[in-house]
Amino acid sequence: MDARDLGRSVKWVTSFRMVGAARVLRSVRSAWRNRRLDAAGLPRPGAERARVPGAAVEARPLPGGGVIRFARSSLLVRVAAGGAVFCGWDGAGPQPSYALAGAVPEVDDRVVLEPDTDGGWRVVSERLLVVVSRHGAVEVRTPGGVVLRRDQPPRWWEPVEVAAGEGGPRWMQRAEVPPDARHFGLGGRSAGPRLRDGVYRLWNTDPGGSFQPGDDPLYLTMPVQLVVADAGTHLVFHDNSFDGRVSLWEGEEGAGSGHDRPGRSEIRMEGGPLRYWVLVGTPARVLRNWAVLTGGAALPPAWALGHHHSRWGFGGAEEVRRVVAGYRERGLPLSAVHLDIDHYRGHRVFTVDREHFPDLPGLARELGESGVRLVSIVDPGIKAEPGLAVYDGGLAVDAFVRDPRGEPVRGEVWSGESVYPDFTDPLVREWWGGLYAERLAEGFSGFWHDMNEPVSFSAFGDQSLPRSARHVLEGRGGDHREAHNVYGLLMTRAAYEGLRVLRPAERPFLFSRSGWAGMQRYGGTWSGDVATGWPGLRASLALVLGLGLCGVPYSGPDIGGFTGSPSPELYLRWFQLGSFLPLFRTHSAISTGRREPWEFGPEVLEHAGTALRERQRLLPYWMTLAQLARRTGAPYVRPLWWRAPEDRALRDCEDAFLLGDSLLVAPVLEQGTDRRAVRLPRGCWYDTATGRLHEGPGQVLLDAPLSRIPVLARAGAVLPVAAPDGSVELEVWTPAPGRTGGGVLIGEDGVVTRFTSRRRDQTVRVEQEGAAEVAYPVRVRG
């Protein structure tokens, strides 16, 4: 038993009371069963032979690049029309891929493959230059020749005597980046968003209980790195879903006798193809091209941009009514209530506990009359119980993941011994998508996917399915080593496609605890079970920023933390931060205290109400950001360096963020704070509370009383906001003298309206693109 197993065992012991003795014992049995299956069903480790590409032999031009053959390997390099570079070793091509959206981008026909001076080759395009050395190192350079990234020749380890198992040999590749570079991404990481020196595992994992900053890995990992340096920004995506590790070392300028030490990274994968994409440009261009490659973000329905209230343990319909009435009586906006597994009959998915929720459709209609929707949790594990409709239906269509013996794999989750749909099978995805008809009939308007790493409670070893479990993988066949990381992605795909069939006139609302590259096509995510405490509050922001830079713009934390009971101050500061994040949701475990704002005293209620009403006022701006995320790939929540990646001080700033291009939000992340330093990007910024103007770049000290967190508006910004009567008006922040500003409004209908603000002397004028007059009321501030 290793240290990770020991830590999980300790968590199981501490949570013994909550999960129950019987479940703990079944988790031990499940762990031993998985170990036996893997011992019999996976290739046994043995002697390995290392391989490197060797010397370059020849090259064959192809549209967009070409194939370079080495003594012991080959490399395909192609440049897409948008500038994205694809590199595939040993015959690996862009497809099949779960990350890509549809067809592979067309290649740039103007690209030229030509010999290089050292016996290597050059792939020359208008936007970048790819240089392949004679031993297989790959450099991506700017057109001017500045190196953005240098990937060293890869190394493979292949079995000597035992035939290679499915997925191919394990491999490793090292890379160098400029000394000033900073790394971001790799999915949902609780430390950051800037990724320090360390090792980051690529294996979607339920940490058990709750997590703190530094716990790694978590529920949603991606082999996506965004690298920001003076020379430029680039994104690298290794399209491989196997278990792996990324090691990072920051560089240093002037290290050792005045020489620079480059930043370094190393990726090691336990199998699968060695293929990757590199996208270069400004952060905005890189994320736009990433969205083209992997798909635009699903557009949430307008109500999903409001406030959501959730908990595990409502108990019944009357408690839901009481909570909703509490919001209404206090004049607090509320968009949705989420029901956790306790509303199911014995935790069985796609059922209802009729004793405590005797008329769910009636409850949904009742809440809907006041503008509140019901959202249902959905877990993938199906109780292995003959007579249960979902279980019997799955057996009838051969829907479940099987072990090497051909039997359905069994795991342990909340409902007991369960089986798992194989979402890598198109027919199973279609069957699963149809099951949401039951949820819609019960009155639910949205869905959150949980436990879909997937989880099987296990006292030791992986808390998941055995790695030897068999998957269809679109007909190719394979095992759980390849399917594990894409399981949550494909579950959400199945639900999204099913809901589009069941309710074609409505935009599906889905968010999922686990996923992979490209999951934004189907919905968003949330933090998972973040621990209550000030460190958990800081981790909440890190997760949202990091996921946005991986192309997943819609996410948010459990406000107040999943475990424990927050102090009034911590709850309020978390609530204030959450009101400026895309998914604005309170949530907690069954064993914790309540999360309604009025449970924390009149002062917290007053200030939380202010945050709620400001969220409601900004809903037109939120819808605009959602539309922009879908169209451009730009996340709603952006790091301060978004428009100025060359500002090194901003690259290291992790306690504030941009909401779109117009607002800068500086949450309070430390106890007892009533003033805080805020680093400003270049330009002029108004404190929205005081109206005072500050000029960046630089640092300012701002008041942060318990009643609010600092929020600044960019001078010249034109913000679409909700007027008191619910219509849209424009809030214009006075441009600096001699400067212009602007903004955009995109409503639910998708119509784009652009505005320009101008200042002449003491007069501010707003113009609407394509119109003689502005069609909305204008209110000037600053």
Backbone hydrogen bonds, N-H to C=O, Kabsch-Sander energy under -0.5 kcal/mol:
donor,donor_aa,acceptor,acceptor_aa,energy
6,L,2,D,-2.4
7,G,3,A,-2.5
8,R,4,R,-2.1
9,S,5,D,-2.4
10,V,6,L,-2.2
11,K,7,G,-1.9
12,W,8,R,-2.4
13,V,9,S,-2.3
14,T,10,V,-2.4
15,S,11,K,-1.8
16,F,13,V,-1.4
19,V,15,S,-2.3
20,G,16,F,-2.3
24,V,20,G,-1.8
25,L,21,A,-2.3
26,R,22,A,-2.3
27,S,23,R,-2.2
28,V,24,V,-1.5
29,R,25,L,-1.9
30,S,26,R,-2.5
31,A,27,S,-2.0
32,W,28,V,-2.1
33,R,29,R,-2.2
34,N,30,S,-2.4
35,R,31,A,-2.0
36,R,32,W,-2.2
37,L,33,R,-2.4
38,D,34,N,-2.5
39,A,35,R,-2.0
40,A,36,R,-1.7
41,G,37,L,-2.4
42,L,38,D,-1.7
49,R,158,E,-3.4
51,R,156,W,-2.3
56,A,134,R,-2.1
57,V,69,R,-3.5
58,E,69,R,-1.4
60,R,67,V,-3.0
62,L,65,G,-2.6
65,G,62,L,-2.5
66,G,77,V,-2.5
67,V,60,R,-2.4
68,I,75,L,-2.9
69,R,58,E,-2.9
69,R,67,V,-0.5
70,F,73,S,-3.1
71,A,55,A,-1.5
72,R,53,P,-3.1
75,L,68,I,-2.6
76,L,88,G,-2.8
77,V,66,G,-2.7
77,V,75,L,-0.5
78,R,86,F,-2.1
79,V,64,G,-2.5
80,A,78,R,-0.5
80,A,84,A,-3.3
81,A,106,E,-3.2
83,G,80,A,-2.0
85,V,278,V,-2.9
86,F,78,R,-3.2
87,C,276,Y,-2.8
88,G,76,L,-2.2
89,W,274,L,-2.7
90,D,74,S,-2.4
92,A,89,W,-1.5
101,A,293,L,-2.4
102,G,100,L,-0.9
108,D,79,V,-2.8
109,D,107,V,-0.9
111,V,108,D,-1.6
112,V,124,V,-2.1
114,E,112,V,-0.5
114,E,122,R,-2.6
116,D,120,G,-2.6
119,G,116,D,-1.2
121,W,132,V,-2.7
122,R,114,E,-3.2
123,V,130,V,-3.4
124,V,112,V,-2.9
124,V,122,R,-0.6
125,S,123,V,-0.5
125,S,128,L,-1.8
129,L,141,R,-2.3
130,V,123,V,-2.5
131,V,129,L,-0.5
131,V,139,E,-2.4
132,V,121,W,-3.3
132,V,130,V,-0.5
133,S,131,V,-0.6
133,S,137,A,-2.6
136,G,133,S,-1.5
138,V,151,D,-2.8
139,E,131,V,-3.0
139,E,137,A,-0.5
140,V,149,R,-2.7
141,R,129,L,-3.3
141,R,139,E,-0.6
142,T,146,V,-2.4
145,G,142,T,-2.4
148,L,140,V,-2.8
149,R,140,V,-1.5
150,R,176,E,-2.4
151,D,138,V,-3.3
152,Q,150,R,-0.6
152,Q,174,R,-3.0
155,R,172,M,-2.3
156,W,51,R,-2.6
157,W,170,R,-2.5
158,E,49,R,-2.5
160,V,47,A,-2.8
168,G,165,G,-1.6
170,R,157,W,-1.0
171,W,269,M,-2.1
172,M,155,R,-2.3
173,Q,267,I,-2.2
175,A,265,S,-2.7
176,E,150,R,-2.3
177,V,263,G,-2.6
181,A,178,P,-1.8
182,R,228,V,-2.2
183,H,195,L,-0.5
184,F,226,L,-1.9
186,L,224,V,-3.6
188,G,220,L,-3.3
189,R,187,G,-1.0
190,S,215,D,-0.6
195,L,183,H,-2.9
196,R,194,R,-0.7
198,G,248,L,-1.6
200,Y,246,V,-3.0
202,L,244,G,-3.4
203,W,201,R,-0.8
205,T,218,L,-2.9
210,S,208,G,-1.2
211,F,529,D,-1.7
215,D,212,Q,-2.1
222,M,186,L,-0.8
224,V,222,M,-1.8
225,Q,223,P,-0.5
225,Q,236,V,-2.6
226,L,184,F,-2.6
227,V,225,Q,-0.6
227,V,234,H,-3.3
228,V,182,R,-2.4
228,V,226,L,-0.5
229,A,232,G,-1.2
232,G,229,A,-1.0
233,T,281,G,-1.1
234,H,227,V,-2.4
235,L,279,L,-2.6
236,V,225,Q,-2.5
237,F,277,W,-2.3
238,H,223,P,-1.9
239,D,237,F,-0.8
239,D,275,R,-1.2
240,N,238,H,-2.0
244,G,202,L,-0.7
245,R,268,R,-2.2
246,V,200,Y,-2.9
247,S,245,R,-0.5
247,S,266,E,-2.9
248,L,198,G,-2.5
249,W,264,R,-2.6
252,E,261,R,-2.7
255,A,252,E,-0.9
258,G,254,G,-0.7
259,H,255,A,-0.5
259,H,256,G,-1.7
261,R,252,E,-3.6
263,G,177,V,-1.6
264,R,249,W,-3.0
265,S,175,A,-2.1
266,E,247,S,-2.1
267,I,173,Q,-2.6
268,R,245,R,-2.5
269,M,171,W,-2.3
270,E,243,D,-2.6
272,G,167,G,-4.3
275,R,273,P,-0.9
276,Y,87,C,-2.5
277,W,237,F,-2.3
278,V,85,V,-2.3
279,L,235,L,-2.6
281,G,233,T,-1.9
286,V,282,T,-3.0
287,L,283,P,-2.4
288,R,284,A,-1.9
289,N,285,R,-2.7
290,W,286,V,-2.2
291,A,287,L,-2.0
292,V,288,R,-1.9
293,L,289,N,-2.2
294,T,290,W,-2.8
295,G,291,A,-2.2
297,A,629,A,-0.6
298,A,520,Q,-3.3
304,A,301,P,-1.4
305,L,302,A,-1.8
306,G,303,W,-1.7
308,H,584,F,-2.8
309,H,336,A,-2.6
310,S,586,T,-1.2
311,R,338,H,-0.8
312,W,588,S,-2.3
313,G,311,R,-0.9
314,F,311,R,-0.5
317,A,356,H,-2.6
320,V,316,G,-1.6
321,R,317,A,-2.4
322,R,318,E,-2.2
323,V,319,E,-2.3
324,V,320,V,-2.5
325,A,321,R,-2.6
326,G,322,R,-1.9
327,Y,323,V,-1.8
328,R,324,V,-2.3
329,E,325,A,-3.2
330,R,326,G,-1.2
331,G,328,R,-1.4
332,L,327,Y,-2.8
335,S,307,H,-3.0
336,A,307,H,-1.4
337,V,373,R,-2.7
338,H,309,H,-2.3
339,L,375,V,-2.9
340,D,311,R,-0.7
340,D,338,H,-0.5
343,H,340,D,-2.0
344,Y,341,I,-1.5
345,R,348,R,-0.5
346,G,344,Y,-0.9
347,H,344,Y,-0.5
348,R,345,R,-1.6
351,T,348,R,-0.7
353,D,343,H,-2.7
354,R,352,V,-1.3
357,F,353,D,-2.5
360,L,357,F,-0.6
363,L,359,D,-2.4
364,A,360,L,-2.9
365,R,361,P,-2.2
366,E,362,G,-2.4
367,L,363,L,-2.7
368,G,364,A,-2.5
369,E,365,R,-1.4
370,S,367,L,-1.6
371,G,368,G,-1.8
372,V,367,L,-2.2
373,R,335,S,-2.6
375,V,337,V,-2.4
376,S,446,G,-2.4
377,I,339,L,-1.8
378,V,448,W,-2.3
382,I,419,V,-2.8
383,K,381,G,-0.5
384,A,417,E,-2.7
385,E,383,K,-2.1
388,L,385,E,-2.4
392,D,388,L,-2.9
393,G,389,A,-2.6
394,G,390,V,-2.1
395,L,391,Y,-2.3
396,A,392,D,-1.9
397,V,393,G,-1.1
398,D,395,L,-1.2
399,A,394,G,-2.6
401,V,420,Y,-3.2
402,R,470,R,-1.2
403,D,407,E,-3.3
406,G,403,D,-2.4
409,V,401,V,-2.8
411,G,418,S,-2.8
413,V,411,G,-0.5
413,V,416,G,-1.8
416,G,413,V,-1.8
418,S,411,G,-3.2
419,V,382,I,-2.7
422,D,399,A,-3.0
423,F,421,P,-1.1
425,D,422,D,-1.6
429,R,425,D,-2.3
430,E,426,P,-1.9
431,W,427,L,-2.2
432,W,428,V,-3.0
433,G,429,R,-2.5
434,G,430,E,-1.5
435,L,431,W,-0.8
435,L,432,W,-1.0
436,Y,432,W,-0.5
436,Y,433,G,-1.0
437,A,434,G,-1.6
438,E,435,L,-1.5
439,R,435,L,-0.6
440,L,436,Y,-2.5
441,A,437,A,-2.4
442,E,438,E,-1.3
443,G,440,L,-1.5
444,F,439,R,-2.0
445,S,374,L,-3.3
446,G,374,L,-1.0
447,F,509,F,-2.3
448,W,376,S,-2.2
449,H,511,F,-2.6
450,D,378,V,-1.7
455,V,451,M,-2.0
456,S,463,Q,-0.7
457,F,412,E,-3.5
459,A,27,S,-1.1
464,S,462,D,-1.6
469,A,466,P,-1.8
470,R,402,R,-3.9
471,H,478,G,-2.9
474,E,424,T,-2.8
475,G,472,V,-0.7
476,R,473,L,-1.9
477,G,472,V,-2.8
478,G,471,H,-1.5
480,H,467,R,-0.8
480,H,469,A,-1.3
481,R,467,R,-1.0
482,E,479,D,-1.4
483,A,479,D,-1.6
484,H,480,H,-2.3
485,N,241,S,-0.6
486,V,483,A,-0.7
487,Y,483,A,-0.7
487,Y,484,H,-1.4
490,L,486,V,-2.4
491,M,487,Y,-2.0
492,T,488,G,-2.0
493,R,489,L,-2.0
494,A,490,L,-2.3
495,A,491,M,-2.0
496,Y,492,T,-2.8
497,E,493,R,-2.8
498,G,494,A,-2.1
499,L,495,A,-2.8
500,R,496,Y,-2.0
501,V,497,E,-1.1
502,L,498,G,-2.6
503,R,499,L,-3.0
506,E,503,R,-2.0
510,L,508,P,-0.6
511,F,447,F,-1.5
512,S,524,G,-2.6
513,R,449,H,-2.3
519,M,516,W,-2.1
521,R,518,G,-1.8
522,Y,519,M,-1.9
523,G,519,M,-1.2
524,G,510,L,-2.0
525,T,554,Y,-2.0
526,W,512,S,-0.5
527,S,556,G,-2.0
530,V,528,G,-2.0
531,A,211,F,-2.5
532,T,563,T,-0.6
537,L,533,G,-1.8
538,R,534,W,-1.9
539,A,535,P,-2.4
540,S,536,G,-1.7
541,L,537,L,-1.1
542,A,538,R,-1.8
543,L,539,A,-2.5
544,V,540,S,-1.7
545,L,541,L,-2.4
546,G,542,A,-2.5
547,L,543,L,-2.5
548,G,544,V,-2.0
549,L,545,L,-1.5
550,C,547,L,-1.2
551,G,548,G,-1.3
552,V,547,L,-2.5
555,S,553,P,-0.8
559,I,557,P,-0.9
559,I,585,R,-2.2
561,G,558,D,-2.6
562,F,530,V,-3.0
563,T,530,V,-0.8
571,Y,567,S,-2.8
572,L,568,P,-2.3
573,R,569,E,-2.5
574,W,570,L,-2.4
575,F,571,Y,-2.5
576,Q,572,L,-2.8
577,L,573,R,-2.1
578,G,574,W,-3.0
579,S,575,F,-1.8
580,F,577,L,-2.1
581,L,578,G,-1.8
583,L,555,S,-2.2
584,F,306,G,-0.6
584,F,582,P,-0.8
585,R,557,P,-0.5
585,R,583,L,-0.9
586,T,308,H,-2.0
587,H,559,I,-0.9
589,A,562,F,-2.8
592,T,589,A,-1.3
599,E,596,E,-1.9
600,F,597,P,-1.4
601,G,598,W,-0.9
605,L,601,G,-2.3
606,E,602,P,-2.3
607,H,603,E,-2.2
608,A,604,V,-3.1
609,G,605,L,-2.3
610,T,606,E,-1.6
611,A,607,H,-1.9
612,L,608,A,-2.5
613,R,609,G,-2.4
614,E,610,T,-2.1
615,R,611,A,-2.1
616,Q,612,L,-2.2
617,R,613,R,-2.2
618,L,614,E,-1.8
619,L,616,Q,-1.3
621,Y,618,L,-0.7
621,Y,720,P,-0.6
622,W,618,L,-2.3
623,M,619,L,-2.7
624,T,620,P,-1.8
625,L,621,Y,-2.4
626,A,622,W,-2.3
627,Q,623,M,-2.4
628,L,624,T,-2.5
629,A,625,L,-2.5
630,R,626,A,-1.9
631,R,627,Q,-2.1
632,T,628,L,-3.4
633,G,628,L,-0.6
633,G,629,A,-1.6
634,A,628,L,-0.6
638,R,636,Y,-0.6
638,R,658,L,-3.1
642,W,639,P,-1.9
644,A,641,W,-0.7
647,D,644,A,-2.2
648,R,646,E,-1.0
651,R,647,D,-1.4
652,D,648,R,-1.0
653,C,650,L,-1.5
654,E,652,D,-0.6
657,F,665,V,-2.2
658,L,638,R,-3.3
659,L,663,L,-2.6
660,G,636,Y,-2.6
660,G,658,L,-0.8
662,S,659,L,-0.6
663,L,659,L,-1.4
664,L,712,L,-2.9
665,V,657,F,-3.0
666,A,710,P,-2.7
669,L,667,P,-0.7
673,T,670,E,-1.1
676,R,702,L,-2.5
678,V,700,V,-3.1
680,L,698,G,-3.5
683,G,696,G,-1.5
685,W,694,H,-3.5
686,Y,713,A,-3.0
687,D,692,R,-2.7
688,T,686,Y,-0.7
688,T,711,V,-2.5
691,G,687,D,-3.2
694,H,685,W,-3.2
696,G,683,G,-3.8
698,G,680,L,-1.4
700,V,678,V,-2.6
702,L,676,R,-2.6
702,L,700,V,-0.6
704,A,674,D,-3.8
708,R,705,P,-2.0
712,L,664,L,-2.9
713,A,686,Y,-2.4
714,R,662,S,-2.9
715,A,684,C,-2.9
716,G,733,W,-2.5
717,A,714,R,-2.3
718,V,742,G,-1.6
719,L,717,A,-0.6
719,L,731,E,-3.0
721,V,719,L,-0.6
721,V,729,E,-2.8
722,A,617,R,-3.3
723,A,727,S,-3.6
726,G,723,A,-2.4
729,E,721,V,-2.7
730,L,777,P,-3.1
731,E,719,L,-3.1
731,E,729,E,-0.5
732,V,730,L,-0.7
732,V,779,R,-2.8
733,W,717,A,-2.6
733,W,731,E,-0.5
734,T,732,V,-0.6
734,T,781,R,-2.8
738,G,759,R,-0.5
739,R,736,A,-2.5
741,G,757,S,-2.4
742,G,716,G,-0.5
743,G,755,F,-1.7
745,L,753,T,-2.7
747,G,751,V,-1.0
750,G,747,G,-1.9
753,T,745,L,-2.5
753,T,751,V,-0.5
755,F,743,G,-2.8
756,T,767,E,-2.3
757,S,741,G,-1.5
758,R,765,R,-2.7
759,R,739,R,-0.9
760,R,763,T,-2.8
763,T,760,R,-2.6
765,R,758,R,-2.9
765,R,763,T,-0.5
767,E,756,T,-2.8
769,E,754,R,-2.7
771,A,768,Q,-2.0
779,R,730,L,-3.0
781,R,732,V,-3.5
